[in-house]
């Protein structure tokens, strides 16, 4: 697990450098919030097109190998972005490369995110996720901060893209050291029902559906990360270095919360906690939208990271515990579509509304919509608030029969 965590840290730090550098580069060259919103659409389209293929590959082939392919592709794309930037290439070339970023991420998520459940016991998932979340957030802090400083020092994004490529190669090297876990050989060609089994599993587990729906619409309306270049340049006037710190602030909050979570006992009512933190995320985003102080804005972004980290740990642990291993790739692909849709389409929504009504109203309105989503989900799925500790849950369609799971003391999701 140590080599996995180190490599994942390097890859995520590199990915965050790509994000902050692309945002700065596009807004610097166009001055148009629409250009930032289009980033989300371009990266999301391949995910939607490839989610079924990627999920099935992760369940039919060694997940380590699929992850190696995905992050090797990300390394090539980052290197190409460095070349295009240094040569002053066209805007359309940058968007074309971002589509390849989306392609790589479509294969990375269902493979990389499902490797550790093959190596750990269910009771270890929550703690492992909290520690991995800590490294993720540390990368989310250092990546944007380093990227912003490199842009400020060099006056361009070429060096940031080059270092991002190195980060992906480090993860590829770490994955090569991990054991290959091959799935059982397929006895026949998969039927359409097996190919789309992940959709059926999500549909038949209303608590999981409620959790990812809450995340989908909460981040869709409440995310303002895509607009940070606008706030950094035009509202707070802090330049590219300030942009890097604004991008890092949610990661600081999330890392602090992740480290705190490793010391806490399991949530007794995780569903209620999930509803609370998503509402808190929306309120913090409202505060950020109204702030005109750099340090106050940093504080509100810090809080969004605190709330988001709790949400991520609960949702990811729920997915790992209730999903049978032979379905994890397909279910993870669907989960990533929800996350990718909320993040990437949320970026488009933020950019579009900012172009129409201004960045402040875009962010404040999105925060209010997030709070409304919490109320709707609480009403539509009242059982979400009633679930007990996550390690006591078991899936109705897991490898053990329902009666056996109940006899072992699990709450069975039906």
N, C-alpha and C positions, 0 to 999 in steps of 0.2 A: 504493500500500500504506500510505502514511503516514496518509491520511485514514481508511482502513479501521481501522487500529490505534487511532487517536485515538477514533473513534466507538465502537469495540468496547470500549475501556477505559471510556468513560462509561456504556455500557449495562450492562456487567458490574458496575461499581461500584454502579449503581442497583439491579440485581437482588440483589446481596449485601445492600444496605440493606433491601430487602424481606424477605429471609430472616431477618436478625437481628431486625428489628422485629416480624415475625409471630411468631417464636419467643418473644420477650420478652412480647408482648402476650397471647398465648394462655396461657402459663404463669402470667403475672401474674393473669389473670382466672379461671383454672380451678384452678391448682395441681396439675394432673393430667398425668403424662407421656403418657397416652394422647392428649391433645389435640395433643401435638407429633408423635406417630406418625401421626395421621390426616392431617397436612399432606402427608406423602409420598404417601399413597394418593390423596388428592384431586387432587394435581398429576399423578400418574402415569396415572390413568384416561384422561384425554383423549389422552395420548401413545399409549397402547395402541390406542385407537379410531381415531386419525387418522394413524398412521404410514404406512400404505400410500398414503393420499390425499396427505399432505404430501410424501412421497418422489417420487411421480409428478408432482406440481405443480412440484417443483424441477427435474425433468428435462424438463418440457414447456414451461415458461415461464421468462423471465429470472429468474435466482436473486436478483438485486438487488431486483426488484420484490416477490418473495415475502417477502424479508427485511424490506422496508419495511413491508409489511402486518403482519408478526408483531410488530415492535418498536413500531409505532404502537398496536397492541392492548395491548401491555405498558404503554405510557404511559398509556392510558386506564384500565387496571386499577389501576395505582399511584395515579393521581389519585382513583379511586373508593375505594381503601383509605384514603386520607387523609380523604376525606369521611366514610366510615363510622366511622373511628376518632374523629374530632373530635366526631361526633354521638353517640358511645357506642352504636353500632349493635350488633345481635345477633351472637352467635358464628357462627350459620349463614350470615349475610351475608358474613363474612370467608372462610369455607370456599367459598362460591359464587364469590367473586372469585378465590380460589386455583385453582379449576377453570379459570377463564379464563386464569390464568397458565400452567397446564399446556397449554392449547390454543395459546397464543401460542408457547410454547417448542417445541411439536411441529412448527410450521411454520418456526421460526427456525433450528433446528439443521441440517436437510438443505439449506437454502438458503444461509445465511450461511457455514457451514463448508465449502462447496464452491465458493465464489467464487474464492478465490485460486489453487486448482489450475488454473483456466482461464487465469491470468495468469503463472504461473511454470513454469520447467522442472523436471523431476523431481529433478535434482541439487540444486535450491534448496529442496526441501520441508523437509528436516530442520532447516536453519538458520533458515528462515522460521518454522517451527513453534516453534523454541526462542525466537526473539524475540517472537513473538506470545504464547507462554506467559508470557514475562516481563511483558508488559503485562497479561495476564489475572491473573497473581498480584499485580501491583501494585494492580489493581482489587480483588482479593480481600482485600487488606490494608486499603486505604483505605476501601472500602465499609463493612465491618462496624465498623471503628474509628470512622468518622464517624457511622454510625448509632447505635452505642452511646453516644457522647458526646452526640448530639442528644437521645436518650431521657433520659439522666441530667440534662441541663441543662433541658430543657423539661418533663420529667415525663410525656411521652407520645410516641407514634410518628408523629403527624400530619406533622410537618416532615420526618421521614426518608422517609416515603412520597412527599411532594411533590417532594423533591429526586430521588428515584428516578425519578419520571415525567419530570423534566427530562433525566436521563441517557439515557433511551430516545429522547427527541426529538432529542438531539444525534446519536445514531447514525443516526436516520432522515435527518437533514440530511447527514451524511457519505455515506451510501449514495446519496443523490440526486446526488452529485458523481461517482460512479463510472460507467464506461461500461456500457451495456446489452449483454450478450452473449446473443443469442437462439439457442436450440437449433435444429437443422435442423427444418424443418416436417414434421409427421407426415403420411405419405402415406395412412394409413388409421387407423381406430379401433384402439386397442391391444387385443391379445388378452389373455386372462387370464394367459398365460405371460409376456407382457411386463410386465404390471402387477406380477407377483410375481417378476420376474427378479432383484431384489436378494436375495431369500431363496435362490434357486438359486446365485447367485454366492458367497454366504457359505458355503453348504453344500459347494460344490465347492473351497473354499480352506481346507484344514484348519488351516494356520498362523494365518490371520486368525481363524478360529473359535476356536482355542485362546487367542489373545490376548484376544479380547473375553470369552470364558468366564472367563478368569483375572480380568479386571477386574470382571465381573459379580458373581461370588461373593466375590471379595476385598473389594470395597466393601460388598456386601450384608451380610456378617458383620462387617466391620471398621470400618465407619463409625460414629462416635459424635457427629457434629456436631449431630444432632437433639437430643441430650441435654445440650448445653452450657448451655442455660438452667438445667437442674437442677443441674449442677455449679457454675455461677456463683452461684446463689442459695443452695442448701442445703448444698453440700459445701465449696466454696472460699470462699463468702461474700464475693464481690467485687462484686456488684451489676451493673447494666446496663453501666457503663463497662468493668468487668472482662470481661463477656460479649463486648463488642465486640473486646477484645484477644485473648480466647481464639479467637474466630472468625477473627481476622486472622493468628494465629500460623502455621497451615498455609500461608497465602499468602506469608508472609515466607520460610519454608523453600523453598517452590516457586519463588519469584522468585530467590532466591540460587542454587538449582540450575539454573534456566533460564539465568541469565546465565553460569553456569559452563559449561553445555553448549554455548553459542555459541562458546566458546574451545577446546573439545575436538574431537579428530578423531572421525569416525564410529565408533560402537561396532562392534568386530570381531565380537562374539558377542552381538548385541542380545537374542536369545532368553534366554540365560543371565542377562543383566542384568535382563530383565523378571521372571524368576522370583525373582531375588535381591531386587529392590526391593519386590515385593509381599509377600514374606515379612518384609522389614524393616518395611513398613507395619503388618503385624499385630503384630509385636513392640513397635513404638512405641505402638500403641494399648493393648496390655496395660499398658505402663508408665504411660500416662496414666490408665487406670482405677484403678490402685493408688495413684497419687500423691495426697497431701493438701496439697501445697505449690503455690501459684499459679505460682511461677516454674519449678518442676520440670514442672508440667503444661504450661506454655508451651513448655518445651524439647521435651517429647515430641510435642506438636502440631506444632512446627517440623519435627521429623524426619518426621512423617507427610507434610508438604508436600514435603520433599526427595524422599522415595521416590515419592510419587504423581506428581510432575512428570516424573520419568524415565519412568514407566509411560505417562503420557499422550502424551509426545513420541514414544515408540517405537510405540505403538499407532496414533496418528494418522498418522504418517509411513508406516507399513505400509499403512494403508488408502488413502492418497493415491497411493502408488506402484503398487499392484497393481490398482486399480480403474479401468476405462476411464471416460472422461469422461461418456459417455452413460448410465452407470449410477450416477454418484456420488451423485445425489440420493436414489435408492432405497436404496443401500447405506448412506449416511450416516444415513438415517432408521432403518434397522435397528440400526446402531451406537448411535444415540442412545437407542433403546429399551433396549438392553443397559445403557447408562450410566444412563439415567433409572430403569430398573427397579432397578439396584443402589443408586442414591442415594436414590430416593424410597421404594421398598419397604424399603430398608435403614433409612430413618428410621422407618417403621412397625414394623419388627422391633425396632429399638432401643427405641422407645417402649413396645411391648407387653411385651418382656422386662423392661424397667425397672419397669413397673407390677407385674409378677409377682414378680421376684426382686431388684429394686433396681438402681440405675444402675451400681454397681461391678461386680456379677456380669455384667450385660448387656454392658458394654464389654470386660471381661477375657475372657469366654467368646467374644465375637465375634472378638477378636484371635487366640485359639487356633484358632478355626475357619478364619480366614484362612490361617494357616500350614499347616493341614491341606489346604486347597484347593490351595495351591502344590504340595504333594507329589502330590496326585491328578492335577493337570494335567501335571506333569512325567512321570508314569507313563503317562497316557493319550495324550499327544502328545510322544513323545521327540524328534521332529524339530524341535520348537520351540527346543530348546537348541543345535541344530546349525546354524542358519541363519547366513549371513555378513552383511556390511554391508547395510543396508536398500536403499541405492541400487543394489545389484546384483541386486535381485529384479525379476521381471516376472510379470504374471498370465498364466495359461494361457488365459484367455478375454479377454485384452485385444485391442486393435485389430490387433496384429501376430501372425502365425502363430507357433506354438511353435518351429518350426525356425529361423525368423528371429531370434527372441529369443535362442535358444541360440547362434546364430552371432555375435550381437552381444556375447556374453560374459555374459548374464544367467543367474541361477539361476531356472528356471521353476517356479512353484508349481503342483502338480497334486494 
